[in-house]
């Protein structure tokens, strides 16, 4: 997993995330609204720390999604055969918020 902060100003935080096939994010929550722009990739699996049923999420380059906060601890896994890359724009409640707290 690679992350790069592209921009941070006030309540706006912009981050690039890259997952190679088989890689996952850390376990986290998403307490903020966000816009996700998919740059590369084909499919993710969202796994939940409590063991509930994972979500299979097909994605495509150019896809743009508005994401609501999700406080249930989870992680994203690249289950595709290609690299997954996204840019996410987080709308923080305050400038010093943790973007995706580890869970």
Backbone atoms as SQL, in Angstrom:
CREATE TABLE atoms (id INTEGER PRIMARY KEY, chain TEXT, resi INTEGER, resn TEXT, atom TEXT, x REAL, y REAL, z REAL);
INSERT INTO atoms VALUES
  (1, 'A', 1, 'UNK', 'N', 0.846, -1.172, 0.000),
  (2, 'A', 1, 'UNK', 'CA', 0.000, 0.000, 0.000),
  (3, 'A', 1, 'UNK', 'C', 0.891, 1.235, 0.000),
  (4, 'A', 2, 'UNK', 'N', 0.587, 2.144, -0.907),
  (5, 'A', 2, 'UNK', 'CA', 1.293, 3.422, -0.958),
  (6, 'A', 2, 'UNK', 'C', 0.267, 4.543, -0.851),
  (7, 'A', 3, 'UNK', 'N', 0.586, 5.554, -0.059),
  (8, 'A', 3, 'UNK', 'CA', -0.266, 6.734, 0.015),
  (9, 'A', 3, 'UNK', 'C', 0.587, 7.973, -0.205),
  (10, 'A', 4, 'UNK', 'N', -0.041, 8.978, -0.754),
  (11, 'A', 4, 'UNK', 'CA', 0.632, 10.256, -0.992),
  (12, 'A', 4, 'UNK', 'C', -0.375, 11.364, -0.731),
  (13, 'A', 5, 'UNK', 'N', -0.020, 12.300, 0.124),
  (14, 'A', 5, 'UNK', 'CA', -0.879, 13.454, 0.360),
  (15, 'A', 5, 'UNK', 'C', -0.616, 14.451, -0.756),
  (16, 'A', 6, 'UNK', 'N', -1.665, 14.747, -1.517),
  (17, 'A', 6, 'UNK', 'CA', -1.537, 15.652, -2.659),
  (18, 'A', 6, 'UNK', 'C', -1.813, 17.099, -2.274),
  (19, 'A', 7, 'UNK', 'N', -2.695, 17.284, -1.270),
  (20, 'A', 7, 'UNK', 'CA', -3.078, 18.637, -0.878),
  (21, 'A', 7, 'UNK', 'C', -3.749, 18.571, 0.488),
  (22, 'A', 8, 'UNK', 'N', -3.501, 19.550, 1.311),
  (23, 'A', 8, 'UNK', 'CA', -4.189, 19.658, 2.594),
  (24, 'A', 8, 'UNK', 'C', -4.296, 21.133, 2.937),
  (25, 'A', 9, 'UNK', 'N', -5.532, 21.595, 3.092),
  (26, 'A', 9, 'UNK', 'CA', -5.767, 23.002, 3.413),
  (27, 'A', 9, 'UNK', 'C', -7.090, 23.102, 4.165),
  (28, 'A', 10, 'UNK', 'N', -7.033, 23.641, 5.373),
  (29, 'A', 10, 'UNK', 'CA', -8.261, 23.779, 6.155),
  (30, 'A', 10, 'UNK', 'C', -8.921, 22.428, 6.361),
  (31, 'A', 11, 'UNK', 'N', -10.186, 22.341, 5.992),
  (32, 'A', 11, 'UNK', 'CA', -10.964, 21.115, 6.187),
  (33, 'A', 11, 'UNK', 'C', -10.921, 20.184, 4.982),
  (34, 'A', 12, 'UNK', 'N', -10.064, 20.460, 4.015),
  (35, 'A', 12, 'UNK', 'CA', -9.964, 19.625, 2.814),
  (36, 'A', 12, 'UNK', 'C', -8.623, 18.902, 2.800),
  (37, 'A', 13, 'UNK', 'N', -8.690, 17.606, 2.540),
  (38, 'A', 13, 'UNK', 'CA', -7.484, 16.764, 2.500),
  (39, 'A', 13, 'UNK', 'C', -7.594, 15.881, 1.257),
  (40, 'A', 14, 'UNK', 'N', -6.560, 15.872, 0.422),
  (41, 'A', 14, 'UNK', 'CA', -6.579, 15.093, -0.820),
  (42, 'A', 14, 'UNK', 'C', -5.441, 14.080, -0.766),
  (43, 'A', 15, 'UNK', 'N', -5.787, 12.807, -0.987),
  (44, 'A', 15, 'UNK', 'CA', -4.800, 11.731, -0.866),
  (45, 'A', 15, 'UNK', 'C', -4.910, 10.758, -2.042),
  (46, 'A', 16, 'UNK', 'N', -3.738, 10.313, -2.523),
  (47, 'A', 16, 'UNK', 'CA', -3.681, 9.254, -3.534),
  (48, 'A', 16, 'UNK', 'C', -3.364, 7.952, -2.793),
  (49, 'A', 17, 'UNK', 'N', -4.066, 6.872, -3.161),
  (50, 'A', 17, 'UNK', 'CA', -3.838, 5.545, -2.590),
  (51, 'A', 17, 'UNK', 'C', -3.595, 4.574, -3.729),
  (52, 'A', 18, 'UNK', 'N', -2.579, 3.734, -3.586),
  (53, 'A', 18, 'UNK', 'CA', -2.280, 2.699, -4.576),
  (54, 'A', 18, 'UNK', 'C', -2.199, 1.357, -3.864),
  (55, 'A', 19, 'UNK', 'N', -2.919, 0.369, -4.397),
  (56, 'A', 19, 'UNK', 'CA', -2.883, -1.002, -3.885),
  (57, 'A', 19, 'UNK', 'C', -2.515, -1.936, -5.025),
  (58, 'A', 20, 'UNK', 'N', -1.448, -2.682, -4.847),
  (59, 'A', 20, 'UNK', 'CA', -1.110, -3.720, -5.816),
  (60, 'A', 20, 'UNK', 'C', -2.050, -4.908, -5.599),
  (61, 'A', 21, 'UNK', 'N', -2.174, -5.819, -6.580),
  (62, 'A', 21, 'UNK', 'CA', -3.039, -6.984, -6.393),
  (63, 'A', 21, 'UNK', 'C', -2.700, -7.714, -5.089),
  (64, 'A', 22, 'UNK', 'N', -3.737, -7.993, -4.306),
  (65, 'A', 22, 'UNK', 'CA', -3.568, -8.693, -3.040),
  (66, 'A', 22, 'UNK', 'C', -3.296, -7.790, -1.849),
  (67, 'A', 23, 'UNK', 'N', -2.940, -6.530, -2.083),
  (68, 'A', 23, 'UNK', 'CA', -2.673, -5.609, -0.977),
  (69, 'A', 23, 'UNK', 'C', -3.975, -5.077, -0.388),
  (70, 'A', 24, 'UNK', 'N', -3.891, -4.640, 0.872),
  (71, 'A', 24, 'UNK', 'CA', -5.062, -4.072, 1.536),
  (72, 'A', 24, 'UNK', 'C', -4.681, -2.790, 2.266),
  (73, 'A', 25, 'UNK', 'N', -5.693, -2.003, 2.569),
  (74, 'A', 25, 'UNK', 'CA', -5.508, -0.859, 3.447),
  (75, 'A', 25, 'UNK', 'C', -5.412, -1.381, 4.877),
  (76, 'A', 26, 'UNK', 'N', -5.052, -0.514, 5.811),
  (77, 'A', 26, 'UNK', 'CA', -5.112, -0.894, 7.222),
  (78, 'A', 26, 'UNK', 'C', -6.581, -0.899, 7.660),
  (79, 'A', 27, 'UNK', 'N', -6.865, -1.553, 8.768),
  (80, 'A', 27, 'UNK', 'CA', -8.216, -1.497, 9.335),
  (81, 'A', 27, 'UNK', 'C', -8.458, -0.066, 9.791),
  (82, 'A', 28, 'UNK', 'N', -9.602, 0.493, 9.401),
  (83, 'A', 28, 'UNK', 'CA', -9.877, 1.890, 9.711),
  (84, 'A', 28, 'UNK', 'C', -11.378, 2.151, 9.729),
  (85, 'A', 29, 'UNK', 'N', -11.731, 3.369, 10.130),
  (86, 'A', 29, 'UNK', 'CA', -13.091, 3.867, 9.974),
  (87, 'A', 29, 'UNK', 'C', -13.020, 5.085, 9.059),
  (88, 'A', 30, 'UNK', 'N', -14.169, 5.482, 8.543),
  (89, 'A', 30, 'UNK', 'CA', -14.255, 6.660, 7.677),
  (90, 'A', 30, 'UNK', 'C', -15.248, 7.644, 8.288),
  (91, 'A', 31, 'UNK', 'N', -14.801, 8.519, 9.192),
  (92, 'A', 31, 'UNK', 'CA', -15.724, 9.434, 9.857),
  (93, 'A', 31, 'UNK', 'C', -16.111, 10.669, 9.033),
  (94, 'A', 32, 'UNK', 'N', -15.578, 10.798, 7.821),
  (95, 'A', 32, 'UNK', 'CA', -15.801, 12.011, 7.027),
  (96, 'A', 32, 'UNK', 'C', -16.447, 11.696, 5.678),
  (97, 'A', 33, 'UNK', 'N', -17.201, 12.677, 5.164),
  (98, 'A', 33, 'UNK', 'CA', -17.675, 12.583, 3.785),
  (99, 'A', 33, 'UNK', 'C', -16.461, 12.689, 2.874),
  (100, 'A', 34, 'UNK', 'N', -16.567, 12.059, 1.703),
  (101, 'A', 34, 'UNK', 'CA', -15.437, 12.095, 0.777),
  (102, 'A', 34, 'UNK', 'C', -15.906, 11.840, -0.652),
  (103, 'A', 35, 'UNK', 'N', -15.084, 12.276, -1.583),
  (104, 'A', 35, 'UNK', 'CA', -15.281, 12.005, -3.008),
  (105, 'A', 35, 'UNK', 'C', -14.103, 11.151, -3.447),
  (106, 'A', 36, 'UNK', 'N', -14.400, 10.014, -4.073),
  (107, 'A', 36, 'UNK', 'CA', -13.364, 9.097, -4.542),
  (108, 'A', 36, 'UNK', 'C', -13.344, 9.099, -6.062),
  (109, 'A', 37, 'UNK', 'N', -12.162, 9.282, -6.648),
  (110, 'A', 37, 'UNK', 'CA', -11.966, 9.212, -8.092),
  (111, 'A', 37, 'UNK', 'C', -11.047, 8.021, -8.360),
  (112, 'A', 38, 'UNK', 'N', -11.562, 7.025, -9.086),
  (113, 'A', 38, 'UNK', 'CA', -10.775, 5.835, -9.414),
  (114, 'A', 38, 'UNK', 'C', -9.921, 6.142, -10.640),
  (115, 'A', 39, 'UNK', 'N', -8.606, 5.928, -10.520),
  (116, 'A', 39, 'UNK', 'CA', -7.684, 6.142, -11.638),
  (117, 'A', 39, 'UNK', 'C', -7.350, 4.840, -12.363),
  (118, 'A', 40, 'UNK', 'N', -7.212, 3.747, -11.590),
  (119, 'A', 40, 'UNK', 'CA', -6.900, 2.430, -12.159),
  (120, 'A', 40, 'UNK', 'C', -7.539, 1.371, -11.279),
  (121, 'A', 41, 'UNK', 'N', -7.795, 0.212, -11.874),
  (122, 'A', 41, 'UNK', 'CA', -8.279, -0.920, -11.093),
  (123, 'A', 41, 'UNK', 'C', -9.560, -1.502, -11.648),
  (124, 'A', 42, 'UNK', 'N', -9.957, -2.648, -11.075),
  (125, 'A', 42, 'UNK', 'CA', -11.147, -3.339, -11.572),
  (126, 'A', 42, 'UNK', 'C', -12.085, -3.814, -10.470),
  (127, 'A', 43, 'UNK', 'N', -11.555, -4.220, -9.316),
  (128, 'A', 43, 'UNK', 'CA', -12.450, -4.725, -8.264),
  (129, 'A', 43, 'UNK', 'C', -11.767, -4.655, -6.895),
  (130, 'A', 44, 'UNK', 'N', -12.547, -4.243, -5.914),
  (131, 'A', 44, 'UNK', 'CA', -12.108, -4.227, -4.519),
  (132, 'A', 44, 'UNK', 'C', -13.042, -5.105, -3.702),
  (133, 'A', 45, 'UNK', 'N', -12.552, -5.549, -2.573),
  (134, 'A', 45, 'UNK', 'CA', -13.407, -6.216, -1.599),
  (135, 'A', 45, 'UNK', 'C', -13.282, -5.430, -0.300),
  (136, 'A', 46, 'UNK', 'N', -14.425, -5.059, 0.264),
  (137, 'A', 46, 'UNK', 'CA', -14.437, -4.374, 1.547),
  (138, 'A', 46, 'UNK', 'C', -14.706, -5.428, 2.610),
  (139, 'A', 47, 'UNK', 'N', -13.735, -5.616, 3.490),
  (140, 'A', 47, 'UNK', 'CA', -13.847, -6.605, 4.563),
  (141, 'A', 47, 'UNK', 'C', -14.108, -5.875, 5.874),
  (142, 'A', 48, 'UNK', 'N', -14.941, -6.494, 6.713),
  (143, 'A', 48, 'UNK', 'CA', -15.312, -5.888, 7.986),
  (144, 'A', 48, 'UNK', 'C', -14.655, -6.629, 9.136),
  (145, 'A', 49, 'UNK', 'N', -14.121, -5.871, 10.058),
  (146, 'A', 49, 'UNK', 'CA', -13.367, -6.455, 11.167),
  (147, 'A', 49, 'UNK', 'C', -14.227, -7.386, 12.026),
  (148, 'A', 50, 'UNK', 'N', -15.549, -7.151, 12.075),
  (149, 'A', 50, 'UNK', 'CA', -16.418, -8.001, 12.896),
  (150, 'A', 50, 'UNK', 'C', -16.749, -9.329, 12.220),
  (151, 'A', 51, 'UNK', 'N', -16.205, -9.551, 11.020),
  (152, 'A', 51, 'UNK', 'CA', -16.423, -10.810, 10.320),
  (153, 'A', 51, 'UNK', 'C', -17.698, -10.868, 9.501),
  (154, 'A', 52, 'UNK', 'N', -18.452, -9.761, 9.425),
  (155, 'A', 52, 'UNK', 'CA', -19.667, -9.778, 8.609),
  (156, 'A', 52, 'UNK', 'C', -19.306, -9.920, 7.131),
  (157, 'A', 53, 'UNK', 'N', -20.306, -10.216, 6.322),
  (158, 'A', 53, 'UNK', 'CA', -20.100, -10.534, 4.909),
  (159, 'A', 53, 'UNK', 'C', -19.355, -9.408, 4.175),
  (160, 'A', 54, 'UNK', 'N', -18.250, -9.737, 3.481),
  (161, 'A', 54, 'UNK', 'CA', -17.517, -8.724, 2.712),
  (162, 'A', 54, 'UNK', 'C', -18.356, -8.201, 1.539),
  (163, 'A', 55, 'UNK', 'N', -18.048, -6.993, 1.102),
  (164, 'A', 55, 'UNK', 'CA', -18.706, -6.395, -0.064),
  (165, 'A', 55, 'UNK', 'C', -17.755, -6.447, -1.252),
  (166, 'A', 56, 'UNK', 'N', -18.245, -6.945, -2.375),
  (167, 'A', 56, 'UNK', 'CA', -17.514, -7.026, -3.640),
  (168, 'A', 56, 'UNK', 'C', -17.849, -5.747, -4.409),
  (169, 'A', 57, 'UNK', 'N', -16.851, -4.932, -4.741),
  (170, 'A', 57, 'UNK', 'CA', -17.096, -3.621, -5.342),
  (171, 'A', 57, 'UNK', 'C', -16.361, -3.497, -6.675),
  (172, 'A', 58, 'UNK', 'N', -17.072, -3.704, -7.801),
  (173, 'A', 58, 'UNK', 'CA', -16.443, -3.460, -9.101),
  (174, 'A', 58, 'UNK', 'C', -16.159, -1.961, -9.263),
  (175, 'A', 59, 'UNK', 'N', -15.008, -1.625, -9.830),
  (176, 'A', 59, 'UNK', 'CA', -14.633, -0.232, -10.074),
  (177, 'A', 59, 'UNK', 'C', -14.088, -0.108, -11.493),
  (178, 'A', 60, 'UNK', 'N', -14.021, 1.132, -11.979),
  (179, 'A', 60, 'UNK', 'CA', -13.496, 1.379, -13.322),
  (180, 'A', 60, 'UNK', 'C', -12.791, 2.729, -13.340),
  (181, 'A', 61, 'UNK', 'N', -11.720, 2.863, -14.116),
  (182, 'A', 61, 'UNK', 'CA', -11.048, 4.154, -14.235),
  (183, 'A', 61, 'UNK', 'C', -12.035, 5.243, -14.653),
  (184, 'A', 62, 'UNK', 'N', -11.948, 6.391, -13.996),
  (185, 'A', 62, 'UNK', 'CA', -12.847, 7.500, -14.278),
  (186, 'A', 62, 'UNK', 'C', -14.087, 7.516, -13.402),
  (187, 'A', 63, 'UNK', 'N', -14.329, 6.439, -12.680),
  (188, 'A', 63, 'UNK', 'CA', -15.487, 6.368, -11.784),
  (189, 'A', 63, 'UNK', 'C', -15.311, 7.375, -10.650),
  (190, 'A', 64, 'UNK', 'N', -16.383, 8.116, -10.349),
  (191, 'A', 64, 'UNK', 'CA', -16.371, 9.099, -9.268),
  (192, 'A', 64, 'UNK', 'C', -17.544, 8.794, -8.349),
  (193, 'A', 65, 'UNK', 'N', -17.268, 8.684, -7.047),
  (194, 'A', 65, 'UNK', 'CA', -18.310, 8.352, -6.077),
  (195, 'A', 65, 'UNK', 'C', -18.288, 9.309, -4.900),
  (196, 'A', 66, 'UNK', 'N', -19.482, 9.650, -4.413),
  (197, 'A', 66, 'UNK', 'CA', -19.657, 10.364, -3.155),
  (198, 'A', 66, 'UNK', 'C', -19.799, 9.296, -2.086),
  (199, 'A', 67, 'UNK', 'N', -18.970, 9.361, -1.056),
  (200, 'A', 67, 'UNK', 'CA', -18.974, 8.345, -0.009),
  (201, 'A', 67, 'UNK', 'C', -19.411, 8.944, 1.318),
  (202, 'A', 68, 'UNK', 'N', -20.395, 8.305, 1.933),
  (203, 'A', 68, 'UNK', 'CA', -20.868, 8.699, 3.255),
  (204, 'A', 68, 'UNK', 'C', -19.913, 8.151, 4.316),
  (205, 'A', 69, 'UNK', 'N', -19.889, 8.751, 5.506),
  (206, 'A', 69, 'UNK', 'CA', -19.073, 8.204, 6.590),
  (207, 'A', 69, 'UNK', 'C', -19.457, 6.749, 6.898),
  (208, 'A', 70, 'UNK', 'N', -18.462, 5.956, 7.276),
  (209, 'A', 70, 'UNK', 'CA', -18.666, 4.557, 7.661),
  (210, 'A', 70, 'UNK', 'C', -17.844, 4.321, 8.927),
  (211, 'A', 71, 'UNK', 'N', -18.530, 4.169, 10.052),
  (212, 'A', 71, 'UNK', 'CA', -17.841, 4.029, 11.332),
  (213, 'A', 71, 'UNK', 'C', -17.565, 2.584, 11.706),
  (214, 'A', 72, 'UNK', 'N', -18.079, 1.640, 10.915),
  (215, 'A', 72, 'UNK', 'CA', -17.811, 0.218, 11.147),
  (216, 'A', 72, 'UNK', 'C', -16.381, -0.081, 10.679),
  (217, 'A', 73, 'UNK', 'N', -15.510, -0.621, 11.552),
  (218, 'A', 73, 'UNK', 'CA', -14.127, -0.897, 11.140),
  (219, 'A', 73, 'UNK', 'C', -14.059, -1.829, 9.921),
  (220, 'A', 74, 'UNK', 'N', -13.257, -1.423, 8.941),
  (221, 'A', 74, 'UNK', 'CA', -13.178, -2.162, 7.679),
  (222, 'A', 74, 'UNK', 'C', -11.820, -1.916, 7.025),
  (223, 'A', 75, 'UNK', 'N', -11.583, -2.648, 5.938),
  (224, 'A', 75, 'UNK', 'CA', -10.407, -2.413, 5.105),
  (225, 'A', 75, 'UNK', 'C', -10.774, -2.740, 3.668),
  (226, 'A', 76, 'UNK', 'N', -10.058, -2.124, 2.732),
  (227, 'A', 76, 'UNK', 'CA', -10.229, -2.423, 1.315),
  (228, 'A', 76, 'UNK', 'C', -9.112, -3.330, 0.844),
  (229, 'A', 77, 'UNK', 'N', -9.471, -4.353, 0.061),
  (230, 'A', 77, 'UNK', 'CA', -8.500, -5.301, -0.471),
  (231, 'A', 77, 'UNK', 'C', -8.605, -5.288, -1.990),
  (232, 'A', 78, 'UNK', 'N', -7.478, -5.142, -2.677),
  (233, 'A', 78, 'UNK', 'CA', -7.468, -5.215, -4.138),
  (234, 'A', 78, 'UNK', 'C', -7.481, -6.691, -4.530),
  (235, 'A', 79, 'UNK', 'N', -8.652, -7.185, -4.936),
  (236, 'A', 79, 'UNK', 'CA', -8.763, -8.589, -5.339),
  (237, 'A', 79, 'UNK', 'C', -8.693, -8.736, -6.860),
  (238, 'A', 80, 'UNK', 'N', -8.419, -7.640, -7.551),
  (239, 'A', 80, 'UNK', 'CA', -8.263, -7.683, -9.004),
  (240, 'A', 80, 'UNK', 'C', -6.865, -8.124, -9.403),
  (241, 'A', 81, 'UNK', 'N', -6.672, -8.288, -10.708),
  (242, 'A', 81, 'UNK', 'CA', -5.375, -8.692, -11.257),
  (243, 'A', 81, 'UNK', 'C', -4.482, -7.503, -11.590),
  (244, 'A', 82, 'UNK', 'N', -5.019, -6.285, -11.448),
  (245, 'A', 82, 'UNK', 'CA', -4.273, -5.088, -11.820),
  (246, 'A', 82, 'UNK', 'C', -4.150, -4.148, -10.624),
  (247, 'A', 83, 'UNK', 'N', -3.296, -3.161, -10.743),
  (248, 'A', 83, 'UNK', 'CA', -3.088, -2.168, -9.694),
  (249, 'A', 83, 'UNK', 'C', -4.344, -1.325, -9.529),
  (250, 'A', 84, 'UNK', 'N', -4.694, -1.042, -8.278),
  (251, 'A', 84, 'UNK', 'CA', -5.798, -0.133, -7.967),
  (252, 'A', 84, 'UNK', 'C', -5.200, 1.193, -7.512),
  (253, 'A', 85, 'UNK', 'N', -5.728, 2.286, -8.064),
  (254, 'A', 85, 'UNK', 'CA', -5.265, 3.615, -7.670),
  (255, 'A', 85, 'UNK', 'C', -6.454, 4.557, -7.611),
  (256, 'A', 86, 'UNK', 'N', -6.501, 5.363, -6.558),
  (257, 'A', 86, 'UNK', 'CA', -7.587, 6.321, -6.381),
  (258, 'A', 86, 'UNK', 'C', -7.040, 7.620, -5.832),
  (259, 'A', 87, 'UNK', 'N', -7.798, 8.686, -6.060),
  (260, 'A', 87, 'UNK', 'CA', -7.577, 9.957, -5.386),
  (261, 'A', 87, 'UNK', 'C', -8.851, 10.238, -4.609),
  (262, 'A', 88, 'UNK', 'N', -8.686, 10.531, -3.316),
  (263, 'A', 88, 'UNK', 'CA', -9.840, 10.789, -2.456),
  (264, 'A', 88, 'UNK', 'C', -9.739, 12.201, -1.892),
  (265, 'A', 89, 'UNK', 'N', -10.861, 12.917, -1.955),
  (266, 'A', 89, 'UNK', 'CA', -10.974, 14.251, -1.377),
  (267, 'A', 89, 'UNK', 'C', -11.818, 14.111, -0.114),
  (268, 'A', 90, 'UNK', 'N', -11.197, 14.318, 1.033),
  (269, 'A', 90, 'UNK', 'CA', -11.870, 14.192, 2.325),
  (270, 'A', 90, 'UNK', 'C', -12.351, 15.561, 2.787),
  (271, 'A', 91, 'UNK', 'N', -13.572, 15.617, 3.297),
  (272, 'A', 91, 'UNK', 'CA', -14.114, 16.840, 3.884),
  (273, 'A', 91, 'UNK', 'C', -14.097, 16.666, 5.403),
  (274, 'A', 92, 'UNK', 'N', -13.065, 17.169, 6.040),
  (275, 'A', 92, 'UNK', 'CA', -12.876, 16.993, 7.475),
  (276, 'A', 92, 'UNK', 'C', -13.809, 17.898, 8.272),
  (277, 'A', 93, 'UNK', 'N', -14.092, 17.493, 9.505),
  (278, 'A', 93, 'UNK', 'CA', -14.891, 18.328, 10.403),
  (279, 'A', 93, 'UNK', 'C', -14.060, 19.500, 10.919),
  (280, 'A', 94, 'UNK', 'N', -12.769, 19.256, 11.145),
  (281, 'A', 94, 'UNK', 'CA', -11.843, 20.318, 11.551),
  (282, 'A', 94, 'UNK', 'C', -10.463, 19.990, 10.977),
  (283, 'A', 95, 'UNK', 'N', -9.626, 20.995, 10.767),
  (284, 'A', 95, 'UNK', 'CA', -8.338, 20.771, 10.100),
  (285, 'A', 95, 'UNK', 'C', -7.422, 19.752, 10.772),
  (286, 'A', 96, 'UNK', 'N', -7.566, 19.539, 12.080),
  (287, 'A', 96, 'UNK', 'CA', -6.668, 18.615, 12.774),
  (288, 'A', 96, 'UNK', 'C', -7.242, 17.204, 12.927),
  (289, 'A', 97, 'UNK', 'N', -8.361, 16.914, 12.273),
  (290, 'A', 97, 'UNK', 'CA', -8.946, 15.566, 12.323),
  (291, 'A', 97, 'UNK', 'C', -8.014, 14.530, 11.704),
  (292, 'A', 98, 'UNK', 'N', -8.078, 13.314, 12.214),
  (293, 'A', 98, 'UNK', 'CA', -7.402, 12.179, 11.589),
  (294, 'A', 98, 'UNK', 'C', -8.286, 11.744, 10.427),
  (295, 'A', 99, 'UNK', 'N', -7.709, 11.621, 9.248),
  (296, 'A', 99, 'UNK', 'CA', -8.486, 11.349, 8.037),
  (297, 'A', 99, 'UNK', 'C', -9.200, 9.999, 8.116),
  (298, 'A', 100, 'UNK', 'N', -8.471, 8.934, 8.375),
  (299, 'A', 100, 'UNK', 'CA', -9.040, 7.586, 8.490),
  (300, 'A', 100, 'UNK', 'C', -8.445, 6.916, 9.730),
  (301, 'A', 101, 'UNK', 'N', -9.072, 7.121, 10.896),
  (302, 'A', 101, 'UNK', 'CA', -8.515, 6.544, 12.118),
  (303, 'A', 101, 'UNK', 'C', -8.365, 5.028, 12.025),
  (304, 'A', 102, 'UNK', 'N', -7.230, 4.525, 12.492),
  (305, 'A', 102, 'UNK', 'CA', -7.030, 3.074, 12.505),
  (306, 'A', 102, 'UNK', 'C', -7.981, 2.456, 13.511),
  (307, 'A', 103, 'UNK', 'N', -8.442, 1.254, 13.178),
  (308, 'A', 103, 'UNK', 'CA', -9.414, 0.572, 14.044),
  (309, 'A', 103, 'UNK', 'C', -8.927, -0.824, 14.391);
